[in-house]
Amino acid sequence: MKIYYSDTFPIPLPETHSFPKEKYYLLRRRIMESQVSQHVDLQIPRPATDEEILRVHDSVYIHRLQNGELSAKEVRRVGLPWSPEIVRRAGYSAGGTIETCRAALEEGIAVNLAGGTHHAFSDQGQGYCWLNDSVIASRVMQDEGLAKKILIIDCDVHQGNGTAAIVKNDPTIFTFSIHGKNNFPYQKEQSDLDISLENNADDGIYLTALANGLKASIDAAGAELAIYLAGADPYRDDRFGRLDLTKKGLAERDRLVFQHCRSANLSVAVTMAGGYGRNVQDTVDIHFQTVLSALEFKNLTRINRKKWLRRHKDTKKASLLGLIFAHLCFGGENVSP
């Protein structure tokens, strides 16, 4: 299973800053030091190009972002100090989601250890988010003819307001957000499907609501690809969460998302989104469990052979490759990771 990471591009932050930049390296290290490392292909993605970014974002905003011309108010809205390094990191993070979507469409599932920057609007950043990687990647997949319709499943505890605003008039990208009703952002946008939960909602309340939302959104979207924002911040001991989910409940959340996607024959691109546990190791535990669940999904999922063949223009070559593919993937019990 392909996993993309961008923590090797450091971002300068004050030591007391609330953004947990260390979680990205700690998560990658956990993967590398575990038995999971034998079954994954860790890669640094290429950064998103200006052309890809400008499919979503306003050109004036991007010019000012790249050249350090944002006002102090605009930077405060994001909550991260501007630097050339942070702009570079945002580009690699968005590029990671593009590559994750591409790999997911080829192999069934892939993971970006960053991404999920869903508060970025087309012309401004917000809430630790400079670029909206989910919409950038969606538009790239569509423009490359790899997917016509895309479902964004946003399980970060905060509503994906930037995503909802950008695609509100786009019927080809369906947005589903399940989030805290009384949490940031305090002025919500309208997703295609929003489920707002009261403070202290527990595992049972959350999972019941999620199951209903998944069924409704998958039925309505008619998508070929799902982008899953697997935020760790619904956790009960998250600094910014306000919900009461346990680690066990969040693991069940991941399984529920993957089960519904597998039943609908959806390829899944996973991004990590938020996670601000009082103990950073709790956040790493939750994200690592998401990676484990993704790997399980890959082992249980068989890519539809007809869809795979349609990706190849040379039908004779595709037929021969298809026979090999079918022998490898359908002859045994599982698709190997």
C-alpha positions as CSV (number, residue, x, y, z in Angstrom):
1,M,0.0,0.0,0.0
2,K,1.4,3.4,-1.0
3,I,1.8,5.9,1.8
4,Y,3.0,9.5,1.2
5,Y,4.7,11.8,3.7
6,S,6.0,15.3,3.8
7,D,7.4,15.7,7.3
8,T,10.9,15.9,5.9
9,F,10.1,19.5,4.9
10,P,10.2,21.3,8.3
11,I,8.1,24.2,9.3
12,P,9.4,26.8,11.7
13,L,7.0,27.3,14.7
14,P,7.5,28.7,18.2
15,E,8.0,25.9,20.7
16,T,4.8,26.9,22.6
17,H,2.7,26.8,19.4
18,S,-0.5,24.7,19.7
19,F,0.0,23.0,16.3
20,P,1.4,19.5,16.8
21,K,3.9,19.5,14.0
22,E,5.8,16.5,15.6
23,K,2.9,14.1,15.1
24,Y,3.7,13.7,11.4
25,Y,7.3,12.5,12.0
26,L,6.2,10.4,15.0
27,L,3.5,8.7,12.9
28,R,5.9,7.9,10.1
29,R,8.4,6.5,12.6
30,R,5.7,4.3,14.2
31,I,5.0,2.8,10.7
32,M,8.7,2.3,9.9
33,E,9.4,0.6,13.2
34,S,6.3,-1.7,13.1
35,Q,5.6,-4.8,11.0
36,V,3.4,-2.7,8.9
37,S,6.6,-1.4,7.2
38,Q,6.8,-4.7,5.3
39,H,3.5,-4.1,3.6
40,V,3.7,-0.4,2.6
41,D,5.6,1.7,0.2
42,L,6.6,5.0,1.9
43,Q,7.2,7.8,-0.6
44,I,7.8,11.6,-0.6
45,P,5.3,13.0,-3.1
46,R,6.0,15.7,-5.7
47,P,4.6,19.1,-4.7
48,A,1.4,20.3,-6.2
49,T,2.1,22.5,-9.2
50,D,0.8,26.1,-9.6
51,E,-1.4,24.8,-12.4
52,E,-3.0,22.2,-10.1
53,I,-3.4,24.7,-7.3
54,L,-5.0,27.3,-9.5
55,R,-7.7,24.9,-10.5
56,V,-9.2,25.6,-7.1
57,H,-7.6,28.7,-5.6
58,D,-7.7,32.4,-6.6
59,S,-4.6,33.5,-8.5
60,V,-4.2,36.7,-6.5
61,Y,-4.4,34.8,-3.2
62,I,-1.8,32.3,-4.3
63,H,0.6,35.0,-5.6
64,R,0.3,36.8,-2.2
65,L,0.7,33.5,-0.3
66,Q,3.8,32.5,-2.2
67,N,5.4,35.9,-1.9
68,G,4.7,36.7,1.7
69,E,2.2,39.5,0.9
70,L,-0.7,38.4,3.1
71,S,-1.8,40.9,5.7
72,A,-1.3,40.2,9.4
73,K,-5.1,39.6,9.7
74,E,-5.0,37.0,7.0
75,V,-2.1,35.2,8.7
76,R,-3.8,35.3,12.1
77,R,-6.9,33.7,10.5
78,V,-4.8,30.7,9.6
79,G,-3.1,30.6,13.0
80,L,0.3,29.7,11.6
81,P,3.2,32.1,11.1
82,W,3.9,32.7,7.4
83,S,7.3,31.5,6.1
84,P,8.7,30.2,2.7
85,E,9.1,26.8,4.4
86,I,5.4,26.6,5.4
87,V,4.3,27.4,1.8
88,R,6.6,24.7,0.5
89,R,5.2,22.2,3.0
90,A,1.6,23.1,2.0
91,G,2.5,22.4,-1.6
92,Y,4.0,19.0,-0.7
93,S,1.0,18.1,1.5
94,A,-1.4,18.9,-1.4
95,G,0.8,17.0,-3.8
96,G,0.6,14.1,-1.4
97,T,-3.2,14.0,-1.6
98,I,-3.0,14.2,-5.4
99,E,-0.6,11.2,-5.5
100,T,-2.7,9.4,-2.9
101,C,-5.9,9.7,-5.0
102,R,-4.0,8.5,-8.1
103,A,-2.6,5.5,-6.2
104,A,-6.0,4.8,-4.7
105,L,-7.7,4.7,-8.1
106,E,-5.0,2.3,-9.3
107,E,-4.8,0.0,-6.3
108,G,-8.0,0.5,-4.3
109,I,-6.6,2.5,-1.4
110,A,-3.6,4.8,-0.4
111,V,-2.7,7.1,2.4
112,N,-1.3,10.6,2.9
113,L,0.2,11.0,6.3
114,A,-0.7,14.7,6.0
115,G,-3.5,16.6,4.2
116,G,-7.1,17.2,5.2
117,T,-6.7,21.0,5.1
118,H,-10.4,21.5,4.8
119,H,-10.7,25.1,6.2
120,A,-8.9,26.7,3.2
121,F,-11.3,28.7,1.0
122,S,-10.5,29.5,-2.7
123,D,-9.3,33.0,-1.8
124,Q,-8.1,32.7,1.8
125,G,-6.7,30.4,4.4
126,Q,-8.1,29.6,7.8
127,G,-7.7,27.3,10.8
128,Y,-4.1,25.9,10.1
129,C,-5.0,25.5,6.4
130,W,-3.4,27.4,3.5
131,L,-4.5,25.1,0.5
132,N,-7.5,22.9,0.2
133,D,-5.8,19.6,-0.8
134,S,-9.1,17.6,-1.1
135,V,-10.6,19.8,-3.7
136,I,-7.2,20.3,-5.5
137,A,-6.8,16.5,-5.8
138,S,-10.4,16.1,-6.8
139,R,-10.1,18.5,-9.7
140,V,-6.8,17.0,-10.8
141,M,-8.4,13.5,-10.9
142,Q,-11.3,14.8,-12.9
143,D,-9.2,16.8,-15.3
144,E,-7.0,13.8,-15.9
145,G,-10.1,11.6,-16.6
146,L,-9.4,9.3,-13.7
147,A,-12.7,10.0,-11.9
148,K,-15.8,11.8,-12.8
149,K,-17.5,12.0,-9.4
150,I,-15.9,12.2,-6.0
151,L,-17.2,11.8,-2.5
152,I,-15.4,13.7,0.3
153,I,-16.0,12.0,3.7
154,D,-14.9,14.5,6.3
155,C,-14.6,12.9,9.8
156,D,-12.5,15.6,11.3
157,V,-14.3,17.1,14.4
158,H,-14.4,20.5,12.7
159,Q,-16.7,21.1,9.7
160,G,-15.0,21.2,6.4
161,N,-16.2,24.7,5.7
162,G,-13.7,25.7,3.0
163,T,-14.4,22.5,1.1
164,A,-18.1,23.0,1.3
165,A,-17.8,26.6,0.1
166,I,-15.6,25.8,-2.8
167,V,-17.7,23.0,-4.3
168,K,-21.2,24.2,-3.3
169,N,-22.2,24.6,-7.0
170,D,-20.3,21.5,-8.2
171,P,-22.6,18.4,-8.5
172,T,-19.6,16.2,-9.3
173,I,-18.0,16.5,-5.8
174,F,-20.2,15.5,-2.9
175,T,-19.3,16.7,0.6
176,F,-20.3,14.9,3.7
177,S,-19.1,16.3,7.1
178,I,-19.8,14.9,10.5
179,H,-18.5,17.3,13.2
180,G,-19.1,19.1,16.5
181,K,-22.1,21.4,16.4
182,N,-20.6,23.9,18.8
183,N,-17.0,23.7,17.6
184,F,-14.9,25.7,15.1
185,P,-15.7,27.1,12.6
186,Y,-18.5,28.9,14.4
187,Q,-19.9,30.1,11.1
188,K,-20.6,26.9,9.2
189,E,-21.0,26.5,5.5
190,Q,-23.5,24.1,3.9
191,S,-22.1,20.8,2.8
192,D,-24.1,18.4,0.7
193,L,-24.7,16.5,3.9
194,D,-23.9,17.8,7.4
195,I,-24.3,15.9,10.6
196,S,-23.7,18.2,13.6
197,L,-23.2,16.5,17.0
198,E,-23.7,18.0,20.5
199,N,-20.8,18.3,22.9
200,N,-19.7,15.1,24.6
201,A,-21.3,12.8,22.0
202,D,-19.9,9.3,22.7
203,D,-19.0,6.3,20.5
204,G,-22.5,5.0,20.2
205,I,-24.1,8.3,19.2
206,Y,-21.2,9.1,16.8
207,L,-21.1,5.7,15.1
208,T,-24.9,5.5,14.6
209,A,-24.9,9.0,13.0
210,L,-21.9,8.1,10.9
211,A,-23.5,4.9,9.5
212,N,-26.6,6.8,8.5
213,G,-24.5,9.5,6.9
214,L,-22.3,7.1,5.0
215,K,-25.2,5.3,3.5
216,A,-27.0,8.5,2.4
217,S,-23.9,10.2,1.0
218,I,-22.6,7.1,-0.9
219,D,-26.0,6.6,-2.4
220,A,-26.3,10.3,-3.4
221,A,-22.8,10.8,-4.7
222,G,-22.5,8.1,-7.3
223,A,-18.8,8.4,-7.0
224,E,-15.8,6.4,-8.1
225,L,-13.4,7.8,-5.5
226,A,-13.8,8.7,-1.9
227,I,-11.4,11.1,-0.1
228,Y,-11.6,10.2,3.7
229,L,-10.4,12.8,6.2
230,A,-9.7,10.6,9.2
231,G,-9.2,13.3,11.8
232,A,-8.0,12.1,15.3
233,D,-9.7,15.1,17.0
234,P,-13.1,13.5,17.9
235,Y,-11.0,11.8,20.6
236,R,-12.2,12.5,24.2
237,D,-8.8,13.9,25.3
238,D,-8.3,16.1,22.3
239,R,-7.6,19.8,23.2
240,F,-10.0,21.1,20.5
241,G,-12.4,18.1,20.2
242,R,-15.3,18.5,22.6
243,L,-16.6,15.0,21.8
244,D,-16.2,11.9,23.8
245,L,-15.0,9.2,21.5
246,T,-12.6,6.5,22.6
247,K,-9.7,5.1,20.7
248,K,-11.8,1.9,20.2
249,G,-14.6,4.0,18.9
250,L,-12.4,5.8,16.4
251,A,-11.0,2.5,15.2
252,E,-14.6,1.4,14.6
253,R,-15.2,4.6,12.8
254,D,-12.4,3.8,10.4
255,R,-13.7,0.3,9.8
256,L,-17.2,1.6,9.2
257,V,-16.0,4.0,6.6
258,F,-13.9,1.4,4.8
259,Q,-16.7,-1.2,5.0
260,H,-19.2,1.1,3.4
261,C,-16.7,2.1,0.7
262,R,-15.8,-1.5,0.0
263,S,-19.5,-2.4,-0.4
264,A,-19.9,0.4,-2.9
265,N,-16.7,-0.5,-4.8
266,L,-15.2,2.9,-4.0
267,S,-11.5,3.5,-4.1
268,V,-10.4,5.4,-1.0
269,A,-7.7,8.1,-0.5
270,V,-7.0,8.6,3.2
271,T,-5.7,11.9,4.7
272,M,-5.0,12.4,8.4
273,A,-6.6,15.8,9.0
274,G,-6.6,17.2,12.5
275,G,-5.5,15.7,15.8
276,Y,-4.5,17.7,18.9
277,G,-4.4,15.3,21.8
278,R,-3.1,16.5,25.1
279,N,-0.6,13.7,24.8
280,V,0.7,13.6,21.2
281,Q,1.2,9.9,21.4
282,D,-2.6,9.5,21.7
283,T,-3.0,11.3,18.3
284,V,-0.3,9.1,16.8
285,D,-2.0,6.0,18.1
286,I,-5.3,7.0,16.5
287,H,-3.7,7.9,13.1
288,F,-1.7,4.6,13.2
289,Q,-4.8,2.6,13.7
290,T,-6.3,4.3,10.7
291,V,-3.3,3.1,8.7
292,L,-3.8,-0.4,10.0
293,S,-7.5,-0.3,9.0
294,A,-6.5,1.0,5.5
295,L,-4.2,-1.9,5.1
296,E,-6.9,-4.3,6.1
297,F,-9.2,-2.6,3.6
298,K,-6.6,-3.2,0.9
299,N,-6.3,-6.9,1.7
300,L,-10.1,-7.4,1.6
301,T,-10.8,-5.3,-1.5
302,R,-10.7,-6.7,-5.0
303,I,-10.5,-4.1,-7.8
304,N,-13.2,-4.5,-10.3
305,R,-11.5,-6.1,-13.3
306,K,-13.7,-4.3,-15.9
307,K,-12.8,-0.9,-14.4
308,W,-9.2,-1.8,-14.4
309,L,-9.2,-2.8,-18.0
310,R,-11.0,0.4,-19.0
311,R,-8.0,2.4,-17.8
312,H,-5.9,0.9,-20.6
313,K,-6.3,2.3,-24.1
314,D,-4.6,-0.6,-25.8
315,T,-7.3,-3.3,-25.6
316,K,-5.1,-6.1,-26.8
317,K,-2.4,-5.3,-24.2
318,A,-5.1,-4.7,-21.6
319,S,-6.6,-8.1,-22.3
320,L,-3.3,-9.9,-21.8
321,L,-2.5,-7.8,-18.7
322,G,-6.0,-8.4,-17.5
323,L,-5.5,-12.1,-17.5
324,I,-2.4,-11.7,-15.5
325,F,-4.1,-9.3,-13.2
326,A,-7.1,-11.6,-12.7
327,H,-4.8,-14.6,-11.9
328,L,-2.9,-12.6,-9.3
329,C,-5.8,-10.8,-7.7
330,F,-8.8,-13.1,-8.1
331,G,-7.0,-16.4,-7.8
332,G,-6.3,-16.2,-4.1
333,E,-8.2,-15.2,-1.0
334,N,-6.9,-11.7,-0.7
335,V,-5.2,-9.0,-2.8
336,S,-1.7,-8.8,-1.4
337,P,-0.7,-5.4,0.1
